[in-house]
């Protein structure tokens, strides 16, 4: 029978993840061995972070998660080695009469863990690769890298952790204040809805029967708006509660990591935890909130304006009727002439009244007449700002976020890595997601080639395929402007016969109805194309630039004021 004593060093039988003797050893395709539970936990963490499975030792990546099988030969070797070491230790204790406590792992000494390759102390940290190594590894494999001592790096990252904790605490306090304010707003919604209902009823109570027919639609809108706003507020509250819970859990993880005594464990866990905290902070500062009471104010203003117009019309007509009765003895010809004038005036006033009533009613009921003139489009104008975190490295944005052009090669600065950035295409998105009933904005284009598009936030930004192009997938719709116009979606293009004749493009979105229309804007609105689709999430305006091109988002606020004054 073979001798059970196997001449093998115990540090070769230790797991590179937990630094302990292998338990249920499993061999992965690259040839390295780990505890089965350790490698499963490691890969579970990588999959939850959207990373492919890889070897923690050599970094070899696998296209799919390998199936783990227990290495029985290695397990027997570990067991026999432990038995032999235990027998030798027992004999030594019997000879010396001293009780010596055997360390749990051969790779850990009183000074700290040892390198599994060189059996030297892990006291060096490579800042470039974010790895803990020994001095021999540093000289052999990490030449030219930024190197520091483990203790010093721990102290530096401890300061970063404290800063993150302070920032997280500030954000959490703001989230709690916002949550309290949101609860108050939820309580005010029903009261505001009732006040709006009573206000509209008091304004319209004395109006003629033709106006009363529309009052039911006003009440229905208020109820629907109350329900929709309350539902949106409930969703916002639930979202805030979930985010607060996540922030509290993250804060607890930061506390645990800050209190750990193991420098190795701290440096292994801190990079991933730091990235998660930075993502929390980024999303917290880019949340956009709208006033849920604004629709009720709009309804009140619209109905109040209608009331004033109807009252002025009635006063004028009653005076005219009174004057007609006093002058009843005038000659027949004069009476006929007066009657004709009055009829004409009444008809004109009736037409004006009908137009005003139709406008208010359509505004209240959401059945607005389709705009045809630029002044009518401008009443749906929305404000847009370019998002620098999405811009390709070749693009240069203005400080106000209203203009983008190609960046000269000599002016380029080092690109800050950002998950939202387009990597291979000169594209940029806006910060605002559009999902209102109707939205309108205008773009000024300089140069020969450009694309004006709307896209879902989940559009691909990393691949070199057409999936990352505006209009190249199901996540975006694009108007392409070159020698002719074309419209693209899912990589299918519709060629238009129209050639560009104006540098200004108007985009008109009806989110709920699912239509997207493009216009050329000059002295009149020239229709180009209409897209019909079912929009399932907010649409973000986006742009692609050709050589020597520039795109500018028009400021429609001043133009809206000018049209209103006329």
C-alpha positions as CSV (number, residue, x, y, z in Angstrom):
1,X,0.0,0.0,0.0
2,X,1.3,3.5,-0.9
3,X,2.6,5.7,1.9
4,X,-0.1,8.3,2.8
5,X,2.5,10.9,3.4
6,X,2.5,13.2,0.3
7,X,5.4,15.6,-0.1
8,X,3.5,18.8,-0.9
9,X,3.5,22.3,0.5
10,X,0.3,23.3,2.2
11,X,0.2,26.7,0.6
12,X,-0.2,25.0,-2.8
13,X,-3.4,23.5,-1.4
14,X,-5.0,26.8,-0.3
15,X,-7.8,28.6,-2.0
16,X,-6.8,31.9,-3.6
17,X,-10.1,33.5,-2.6
18,X,-10.4,32.7,1.1
19,X,-6.7,31.9,1.7
20,X,-7.7,28.7,3.6
21,X,-7.1,25.0,2.9
22,X,-9.3,23.9,0.0
23,X,-12.8,22.5,0.9
24,X,-14.6,20.6,-1.8
25,X,-12.0,21.7,-4.3
26,X,-13.2,22.4,-7.9
27,X,-11.0,22.9,-11.0
28,X,-12.1,25.5,-13.6
29,X,-11.2,25.4,-17.3
30,X,-8.0,27.5,-17.0
31,X,-6.6,24.8,-14.5
32,X,-6.8,26.7,-11.2
33,X,-8.4,25.3,-8.1
34,X,-10.7,26.9,-5.6
35,X,-13.2,26.0,-2.9
36,X,-16.4,25.2,-4.7
37,X,-18.4,27.6,-2.5
38,X,-15.8,30.4,-2.9
39,X,-15.8,30.3,-6.7
40,X,-19.6,30.0,-6.8
41,X,-20.0,33.1,-4.6
42,X,-17.4,35.0,-6.7
43,X,-19.2,34.3,-10.0
44,X,-22.6,35.1,-8.5
45,X,-21.2,38.5,-7.6
46,X,-19.7,39.0,-11.1
47,X,-23.0,38.1,-12.8
48,X,-25.0,40.6,-10.5
49,X,-22.5,43.3,-11.6
50,X,-22.9,42.6,-15.3
51,X,-19.4,41.1,-15.7
52,X,-18.6,37.8,-17.4
53,X,-17.3,34.9,-15.4
54,X,-13.5,34.9,-15.0
55,X,-10.7,33.3,-13.0
56,X,-9.9,35.3,-9.9
57,X,-6.3,34.1,-10.2
58,X,-5.2,34.6,-13.8
59,X,-8.1,36.7,-15.0
60,X,-9.0,34.3,-17.8
61,X,-12.6,35.1,-19.0
62,X,-15.2,32.5,-20.0
63,X,-18.0,33.0,-22.5
64,X,-20.4,31.2,-20.3
65,X,-20.4,30.1,-16.7
66,X,-18.5,26.7,-16.4
67,X,-20.1,23.8,-14.7
68,X,-18.2,23.0,-11.5
69,X,-17.2,19.4,-10.6
70,X,-15.5,18.3,-7.4
71,X,-11.8,17.4,-7.9
72,X,-11.8,14.2,-5.9
73,X,-8.1,13.5,-6.4
74,X,-7.2,17.0,-5.0
75,X,-9.7,16.5,-2.1
76,X,-8.0,13.2,-1.1
77,X,-4.6,14.9,-1.4
78,X,-5.7,17.7,1.0
79,X,-7.1,15.2,3.4
80,X,-4.0,13.0,3.5
81,X,-1.7,16.0,3.8
82,X,-3.7,17.3,6.7
83,X,-3.6,13.9,8.4
84,X,0.1,13.6,8.0
85,X,0.7,17.1,9.2
86,X,-1.6,16.4,12.2
87,X,0.4,13.2,13.0
88,X,3.7,14.9,12.8
89,X,2.5,17.8,15.0
90,X,1.1,15.3,17.5
91,X,4.5,13.5,17.7
92,X,6.3,16.8,18.2
93,X,4.0,17.8,21.0
94,X,4.5,14.5,22.7
95,X,8.2,14.8,22.4
96,X,8.4,18.4,23.6
97,X,5.5,18.1,26.1
98,X,4.3,21.5,24.8
99,X,0.9,22.2,23.3
100,X,1.4,24.1,20.1
101,X,-1.6,25.5,18.3
102,X,-1.4,24.8,14.6
103,X,-2.3,27.8,12.3
104,X,-5.5,27.4,10.3
105,X,-3.8,28.2,7.0
106,X,-0.3,27.8,5.7
107,X,-0.6,31.1,3.8
108,X,-1.2,33.2,6.9
109,X,1.5,34.1,9.4
110,X,1.6,36.3,12.5
111,X,2.7,39.1,10.2
112,X,-0.1,38.6,7.6
113,X,-1.0,36.5,4.5
114,X,1.7,35.2,2.2
115,X,2.0,35.2,-1.6
116,X,1.0,31.8,-2.9
117,X,3.6,32.0,-5.6
118,X,6.7,33.3,-3.8
119,X,5.7,32.5,-0.1
120,X,6.5,36.1,0.8
121,X,4.5,38.6,2.8
122,X,1.7,40.4,0.8
123,X,2.7,44.0,1.8
124,X,2.6,45.8,-1.6
125,X,-0.5,47.2,-3.3
126,X,-0.5,47.9,-7.1
127,X,-2.7,50.9,-7.6
128,X,-2.8,50.4,-11.4
129,X,-4.2,46.8,-11.3
130,X,-5.8,47.2,-7.9
131,X,-4.1,44.0,-6.6
132,X,-2.3,43.1,-3.4
133,X,1.1,41.5,-4.2
134,X,4.4,40.7,-2.7
135,X,7.7,42.6,-3.4
136,X,8.9,39.9,-5.9
137,X,5.6,40.1,-7.8
138,X,5.9,43.9,-8.0
139,X,9.4,43.7,-9.5
140,X,8.6,40.8,-11.9
141,X,5.1,41.6,-13.2
142,X,4.2,45.1,-12.3
143,X,7.0,47.2,-13.8
144,X,6.0,50.9,-14.5
145,X,2.9,50.6,-12.3
146,X,1.9,52.8,-9.4
147,X,3.0,50.9,-6.3
148,X,2.3,51.6,-2.6
149,X,2.4,49.9,0.7
150,X,-0.8,48.1,1.9
151,X,-1.0,50.0,5.1
152,X,-0.7,53.4,3.4
153,X,-3.1,52.5,0.7
154,X,-5.6,51.3,3.4
155,X,-5.3,54.7,5.2
156,X,-5.8,56.6,1.9
157,X,-8.9,54.6,0.9
158,X,-10.2,54.9,4.5
159,X,-10.4,58.6,3.9
160,X,-12.2,58.1,0.7
161,X,-14.7,55.8,2.5
162,X,-15.3,58.5,5.1
163,X,-16.0,61.1,2.4
164,X,-18.4,58.7,0.7
165,X,-20.2,58.1,4.0
166,X,-20.6,61.8,4.6
167,X,-22.0,62.3,1.1
168,X,-24.3,59.3,1.5
169,X,-25.6,60.7,4.8
170,X,-26.3,64.1,3.3
171,X,-28.1,62.5,0.3
172,X,-30.1,60.3,2.7
173,X,-31.2,63.4,4.7
174,X,-32.3,65.2,1.5
175,X,-34.2,62.1,0.4
176,X,-36.0,61.9,3.8
177,X,-37.0,65.6,3.6
178,X,-38.2,65.0,0.0
179,X,-40.2,62.0,1.2
180,X,-41.8,64.0,3.9
181,X,-42.7,66.8,1.5
182,X,-44.1,64.2,-1.0
183,X,-46.4,62.9,1.8
184,X,-47.7,66.4,2.4
185,X,-48.3,66.9,-1.3
186,X,-50.2,63.6,-1.4
187,X,-52.5,64.9,1.3
188,X,-53.0,68.2,-0.5
189,X,-54.0,66.6,-3.8
190,X,-57.5,65.6,-2.8
191,X,-58.1,69.0,-1.1
192,X,-56.7,70.8,-4.2
193,X,-58.9,68.7,-6.4
194,X,-62.0,69.6,-4.4
195,X,-61.1,73.3,-4.4
196,X,-60.6,73.2,-8.2
197,X,-63.9,71.4,-8.6
198,X,-65.8,74.0,-6.5
199,X,-63.9,76.9,-8.2
200,X,-64.8,75.7,-11.7
201,X,-68.5,75.2,-10.7
202,X,-68.7,78.7,-9.3
203,X,-67.3,80.2,-12.5
204,X,-69.5,78.2,-14.9
205,X,-72.7,78.2,-12.7
206,X,-74.3,81.2,-14.5
207,X,-73.2,80.4,-18.0
208,X,-75.7,79.4,-20.7
209,X,-76.7,75.8,-21.4
210,X,-74.1,75.3,-24.2
211,X,-71.3,75.9,-21.7
212,X,-72.9,73.6,-19.1
213,X,-72.7,70.7,-21.6
214,X,-68.9,70.9,-21.3
215,X,-68.8,71.1,-17.5
216,X,-69.1,67.3,-17.2
217,X,-65.9,66.8,-19.1
218,X,-64.2,69.3,-16.8
219,X,-65.2,67.3,-13.8
220,X,-64.1,64.0,-15.4
221,X,-60.7,65.5,-16.2
222,X,-60.2,66.7,-12.6
223,X,-61.1,63.3,-11.3
224,X,-58.8,61.6,-13.8
225,X,-56.0,64.1,-13.1
226,X,-56.5,63.5,-9.4
227,X,-56.2,59.8,-9.8
228,X,-53.3,60.0,-12.2
229,X,-51.4,62.5,-10.0
230,X,-52.1,60.5,-6.8
231,X,-51.0,57.3,-8.6
232,X,-47.8,59.0,-9.8
233,X,-47.1,60.3,-6.3
234,X,-47.7,56.9,-4.8
235,X,-45.2,55.5,-7.3
236,X,-42.7,58.2,-6.4
237,X,-43.1,57.5,-2.7
238,X,-42.5,53.8,-3.3
239,X,-39.5,54.5,-5.4
240,X,-38.1,56.9,-2.8
241,X,-38.7,54.3,-0.1
242,X,-36.9,51.6,-2.1
243,X,-33.9,54.0,-2.7
244,X,-33.8,55.0,0.9
245,X,-33.7,51.3,1.9
246,X,-30.9,50.7,-0.6
247,X,-29.0,53.7,0.8
248,X,-29.4,52.5,4.4
249,X,-28.1,49.0,3.4
250,X,-25.2,50.6,1.5
251,X,-24.4,52.7,4.6
252,X,-24.4,49.6,6.8
253,X,-22.0,47.9,4.3
254,X,-19.8,51.0,4.5
255,X,-19.8,50.8,8.3
256,X,-18.9,47.2,8.3
257,X,-16.1,47.7,5.8
258,X,-14.8,50.7,7.7
259,X,-14.6,48.6,10.9
260,X,-12.9,45.5,9.4
261,X,-9.4,44.7,10.6
262,X,-8.3,42.9,7.4
263,X,-6.5,45.2,5.0
264,X,-6.8,42.6,2.3
265,X,-10.5,42.2,2.7
266,X,-11.0,46.0,2.8
267,X,-9.0,46.5,-0.5
268,X,-10.8,43.6,-2.2
269,X,-14.3,44.9,-1.3
270,X,-13.8,48.6,-1.5
271,X,-13.6,49.2,-5.3
272,X,-16.9,47.5,-6.1
273,X,-18.7,49.1,-3.1
274,X,-17.2,52.5,-4.1
275,X,-18.6,52.2,-7.7
276,X,-22.1,51.3,-6.3
277,X,-22.0,54.4,-4.0
278,X,-21.0,56.6,-6.9
279,X,-23.9,55.3,-9.0
280,X,-26.3,56.0,-6.1
281,X,-24.9,59.6,-5.9
282,X,-25.1,60.1,-9.6
283,X,-28.8,59.0,-9.9
284,X,-29.7,61.0,-6.8
285,X,-28.4,64.3,-8.2
286,X,-30.1,63.8,-11.7
287,X,-33.6,63.2,-10.5
288,X,-36.1,65.6,-12.1
289,X,-39.4,66.3,-10.2
290,X,-42.5,68.1,-11.5
291,X,-45.1,70.0,-9.6
292,X,-48.1,67.6,-9.3
293,X,-50.5,70.5,-8.6
294,X,-49.7,72.3,-11.8
295,X,-52.4,70.6,-13.9
296,X,-55.1,71.9,-11.5
297,X,-53.7,75.4,-11.8
298,X,-53.9,75.2,-15.6
299,X,-57.5,74.0,-15.4
300,X,-58.5,76.9,-13.1
301,X,-56.7,79.5,-15.3
302,X,-58.4,78.2,-18.5
303,X,-61.9,78.2,-17.0
304,X,-61.4,81.6,-15.4
305,X,-60.4,83.1,-18.7
306,X,-63.5,81.6,-20.3
307,X,-65.7,83.1,-17.6
308,X,-64.3,86.6,-18.1
309,X,-64.8,86.4,-21.9
310,X,-68.4,85.2,-21.5
311,X,-69.2,87.8,-19.0
312,X,-67.8,90.6,-21.2
313,X,-69.7,89.3,-24.1
314,X,-73.0,89.1,-22.2
315,X,-72.7,92.6,-20.8
316,X,-72.0,94.0,-24.3
317,X,-75.0,92.2,-25.8
318,X,-77.5,93.2,-23.1
319,X,-76.5,96.8,-23.6
320,X,-77.1,96.4,-27.3
321,X,-80.5,94.8,-26.7
322,X,-81.5,97.7,-24.4
323,X,-80.5,100.3,-26.9
324,X,-82.4,98.5,-29.6
325,X,-85.6,98.5,-27.5
326,X,-85.3,102.3,-26.7
327,X,-84.9,103.1,-30.4
328,X,-88.0,101.1,-31.5
329,X,-89.7,104.0,-33.2
330,X,-87.0,104.6,-35.8
331,X,-87.8,104.3,-39.5
332,X,-88.0,100.8,-40.9
333,X,-85.0,101.2,-43.0
334,X,-82.9,102.3,-40.1
335,X,-84.2,99.5,-38.0
336,X,-83.4,97.0,-40.7
337,X,-79.9,98.4,-41.0
338,X,-79.4,98.4,-37.2
339,X,-80.8,94.8,-37.1
340,X,-78.4,93.7,-39.8
341,X,-75.5,95.3,-37.9
342,X,-76.5,93.7,-34.7
343,X,-77.0,90.3,-36.3
344,X,-73.5,90.6,-37.9
345,X,-72.0,91.7,-34.6
346,X,-73.8,88.9,-32.8
347,X,-72.6,86.4,-35.3
348,X,-69.0,87.6,-35.0
349,X,-69.2,87.5,-31.2
350,X,-70.8,84.1,-31.3
351,X,-68.0,82.8,-33.6
352,X,-65.4,84.3,-31.2
353,X,-67.2,82.9,-28.2
354,X,-67.4,79.5,-29.9
355,X,-63.7,79.6,-30.7
356,X,-62.7,80.6,-27.2
357,X,-65.0,78.0,-25.7
358,X,-63.6,75.4,-28.0
359,X,-60.1,76.3,-27.1
360,X,-60.7,76.1,-23.3
361,X,-62.8,73.0,-23.6
362,X,-60.1,71.3,-25.8
363,X,-57.4,72.4,-23.4
364,X,-59.3,71.0,-20.4
365,X,-60.4,67.7,-22.0
366,X,-57.1,67.1,-23.7
367,X,-58.6,67.2,-27.2
368,X,-56.5,70.1,-28.6
369,X,-56.9,70.9,-32.2
370,X,-53.8,70.0,-34.3
371,X,-51.5,73.0,-34.6
372,X,-50.8,74.2,-38.1
373,X,-48.9,77.5,-37.6
374,X,-45.6,78.0,-35.8
375,X,-47.3,80.1,-33.1
376,X,-49.6,77.2,-32.4
377,X,-46.7,74.7,-32.2
378,X,-44.8,77.0,-29.8
379,X,-47.5,76.6,-27.1
380,X,-46.1,73.1,-26.6
381,X,-42.5,74.2,-26.5
382,X,-40.2,72.3,-24.1
383,X,-36.8,73.1,-22.7
384,X,-33.9,70.7,-23.6
385,X,-30.3,70.5,-22.4
386,X,-27.5,68.3,-23.8
387,X,-26.1,65.7,-21.3
388,X,-22.3,65.7,-21.3
389,X,-22.1,62.3,-19.7
390,X,-23.5,60.7,-22.9
391,X,-21.4,62.7,-25.4
392,X,-18.8,60.9,-27.6
393,X,-15.2,61.9,-26.9
394,X,-15.0,63.7,-30.3
395,X,-17.9,66.1,-29.4
396,X,-17.6,69.5,-27.7
397,X,-20.6,70.9,-25.8
398,X,-21.2,74.5,-24.9
399,X,-21.4,75.5,-21.3
400,X,-25.1,76.1,-21.5
401,X,-25.6,72.7,-23.0
402,X,-27.5,74.1,-26.0
403,X,-24.8,73.5,-28.8
404,X,-22.7,70.6,-29.9
405,X,-20.0,70.5,-32.5
406,X,-17.0,68.3,-33.4
407,X,-14.0,68.9,-31.2
408,X,-10.7,69.8,-32.9
409,X,-8.0,67.2,-32.4
410,X,-5.7,69.7,-30.6
411,X,-8.4,70.7,-28.2
412,X,-9.2,67.2,-27.0
413,X,-8.7,66.5,-23.3
414,X,-8.6,63.1,-21.5
415,X,-12.0,61.5,-21.6
416,X,-13.7,60.7,-18.2
417,X,-15.0,57.2,-18.2
418,X,-18.8,57.1,-17.9
419,X,-21.2,54.2,-18.4
420,X,-23.7,56.5,-20.3
421,X,-21.2,57.7,-22.9
422,X,-21.4,56.7,-26.6
423,X,-18.1,54.9,-27.3
424,X,-17.9,54.4,-31.1
425,X,-20.4,56.9,-32.6
426,X,-20.4,60.7,-32.5
427,X,-23.7,60.9,-30.7
428,X,-25.2,62.7,-27.7
429,X,-28.5,62.6,-25.8
430,X,-30.4,65.3,-23.9
431,X,-30.9,65.2,-20.1
432,X,-34.7,65.5,-20.4
433,X,-36.9,62.5,-21.1
434,X,-40.1,63.5,-23.0
435,X,-43.4,61.8,-22.0
436,X,-45.8,64.7,-21.8
437,X,-49.1,64.7,-23.9
438,X,-47.5,67.0,-26.5
439,X,-43.9,68.3,-26.9
440,X,-42.3,70.5,-29.5
441,X,-38.8,71.7,-30.0
442,X,-36.6,73.1,-32.8
443,X,-33.1,72.3,-33.9
444,X,-30.7,74.5,-35.9
445,X,-28.3,72.5,-38.1
446,X,-25.1,73.8,-39.7
447,X,-23.3,71.6,-42.2
448,X,-24.3,68.9,-44.6
449,X,-24.9,65.8,-42.5
450,X,-26.7,65.4,-39.2
451,X,-29.3,63.2,-37.5
452,X,-32.1,64.4,-35.3
453,X,-33.5,61.5,-33.2
454,X,-35.4,60.4,-30.1
455,X,-34.3,57.3,-28.2
456,X,-35.1,55.3,-25.1
457,X,-32.6,55.6,-22.3
458,X,-31.6,51.9,-22.8
459,X,-30.1,52.4,-26.3
460,X,-26.8,50.5,-26.8
461,X,-23.8,52.8,-26.4
462,X,-20.9,50.4,-26.4
463,X,-21.1,48.2,-29.5
464,X,-19.7,48.9,-32.9
465,X,-22.8,47.5,-34.6
466,X,-25.8,49.4,-35.9
467,X,-27.6,48.7,-32.6
468,X,-25.8,51.7,-31.1
469,X,-26.7,54.0,-34.1
470,X,-29.7,56.4,-33.8
471,X,-32.5,54.8,-35.8
472,X,-30.5,51.5,-36.0
473,X,-32.6,49.6,-33.4
474,X,-36.1,49.4,-31.9
475,X,-35.0,51.8,-29.2
476,X,-34.7,55.0,-31.5
477,X,-36.3,56.9,-34.3
478,X,-34.1,59.2,-36.5
479,X,-34.5,61.9,-39.2
480,X,-31.3,61.9,-41.3
481,X,-30.5,65.2,-43.0
482,X,-28.0,65.1,-46.0
483,X,-28.6,65.8,-49.7
484,X,-32.1,64.4,-49.0
485,X,-34.1,63.5,-45.9
486,X,-34.7,60.0,-44.7
487,X,-36.3,58.5,-41.6
488,X,-34.7,55.4,-39.9
489,X,-36.0,52.9,-37.3
490,X,-34.8,49.3,-36.7
491,X,-32.1,50.0,-39.4
492,X,-34.9,50.4,-42.0
493,X,-34.8,53.7,-43.8
494,X,-37.6,55.5,-45.7
495,X,-36.1,57.8,-48.3
496,X,-37.9,61.1,-48.7
497,X,-37.9,63.1,-51.9
498,X,-37.6,66.4,-50.1
499,X,-34.3,68.2,-50.2
500,X,-33.2,70.4,-47.3
501,X,-34.2,74.0,-47.8
502,X,-34.0,75.3,-44.2
503,X,-31.5,74.9,-41.4
504,X,-34.2,74.7,-38.7
505,X,-36.0,71.5,-38.0
506,X,-39.1,71.2,-35.8
507,X,-39.9,68.0,-33.9
508,X,-43.5,67.5,-32.7
509,X,-44.1,64.5,-30.3
510,X,-47.6,63.2,-29.2
511,X,-46.4,60.7,-26.6
512,X,-49.7,59.0,-25.6
513,X,-51.1,58.9,-29.2
514,X,-47.8,57.5,-30.4
515,X,-46.9,59.9,-33.2
516,X,-43.7,61.7,-34.0
517,X,-43.7,64.4,-36.7
518,X,-40.8,66.3,-38.4
519,X,-41.1,69.7,-40.0
520,X,-38.9,72.2,-41.8
521,X,-39.3,75.6,-40.1
522,X,-39.2,78.8,-42.1
523,X,-41.9,81.4,-42.6
524,X,-44.3,78.4,-42.6
525,X,-44.3,74.8,-41.2
526,X,-43.3,72.4,-44.0
527,X,-44.3,68.9,-43.1
528,X,-41.7,66.2,-43.8
529,X,-42.7,62.9,-42.2
530,X,-44.9,61.3,-39.5
531,X,-43.9,58.2,-37.5
532,X,-46.6,56.1,-35.7
533,X,-45.5,53.9,-32.9
534,X,-46.3,52.8,-29.4
535,X,-44.0,54.6,-27.0
536,X,-43.5,52.6,-23.8
537,X,-41.0,54.8,-21.9
538,X,-39.7,58.4,-21.9
539,X,-38.0,59.5,-25.1
540,X,-34.6,61.4,-25.0
541,X,-33.8,63.7,-27.9
542,X,-30.4,62.7,-29.4
543,X,-28.1,63.9,-32.2
544,X,-25.4,62.6,-34.6
545,X,-22.9,65.0,-36.3
546,X,-21.2,64.6,-39.6
547,X,-17.9,66.4,-40.5
548,X,-17.9,70.2,-40.1
549,X,-21.4,70.1,-38.6
550,X,-22.9,71.8,-35.6
551,X,-26.3,71.4,-33.9
552,X,-27.9,74.0,-31.8
553,X,-31.1,73.6,-29.6
554,X,-33.3,76.7,-30.2
555,X,-34.4,78.8,-27.3
556,X,-38.1,79.0,-27.8
557,X,-39.0,80.8,-24.6
558,X,-38.4,84.3,-26.0
559,X,-40.1,83.5,-29.3
560,X,-43.2,82.2,-27.3
561,X,-43.3,85.5,-25.5
562,X,-43.1,87.5,-28.7
563,X,-45.9,85.5,-30.3
564,X,-48.0,86.0,-27.2
565,X,-47.5,89.7,-27.2
566,X,-48.7,89.9,-30.8
